[in-house]
């Protein structure tokens, strides 16, 4: 059974310079450039996409239409200005890139810049998997944003990177209405958001051609 549903608004936290760099002009965050993303099962993904639609319906921009418009509900284990999908696949060879244990999205959080997200309970299994992935990336010499390092990472599933200030309370309410969301990770990819490309990862390596079905 999932734990109590609650809001965890954390205005003093930010997930890292590669993910959420403030723009000098307007103070809003930039989208992620490259990330190692883990994707949810179809039922959880549908419920998160429903949150995106609910936010859009009241004028809150969500990930639904952000940048290339091909985003999938996800949790990022690492982000960087650039990630070589082949190098990441080689570093993680023989082990799943995504956490094997189920999670539950139980709360709502906020980063600086009014970045709104759903929070998976940070279980030992989730944190251990994250640490193991980073150990492999570090051994391979793959540099990632330090805010995503073990001990600093805040697990989160972003739903909006720019909540208008007058809509923040309503956006939080809409998120809380759908929680908790039980979820299982079913896949992972190296995402290149400059190009709108997804390089799916398997235990055998990275799939060719640099694209992935965004449905899910």
Secondary structure, 3 states (H helix, E strand, C coil): CCCCCEEEECCCCCCCCCCCCECCCCCCECCCCEEEEEEECHHHHHHHHHHHHHHHHCCCECCCCCCCCCCCCEEEEEEECCCCHHHHHHHCCCCCCCCCCCEEEEEEEEECCCEEEEEECCCHHHHHHHHHHHHHHHHCCCCCCHHHCCCCCCCCEEEECECCHHHHHHHHHHHHCCCCEEECEEEEEEEECCCCEEEEEECCEECHHHCCCCCC
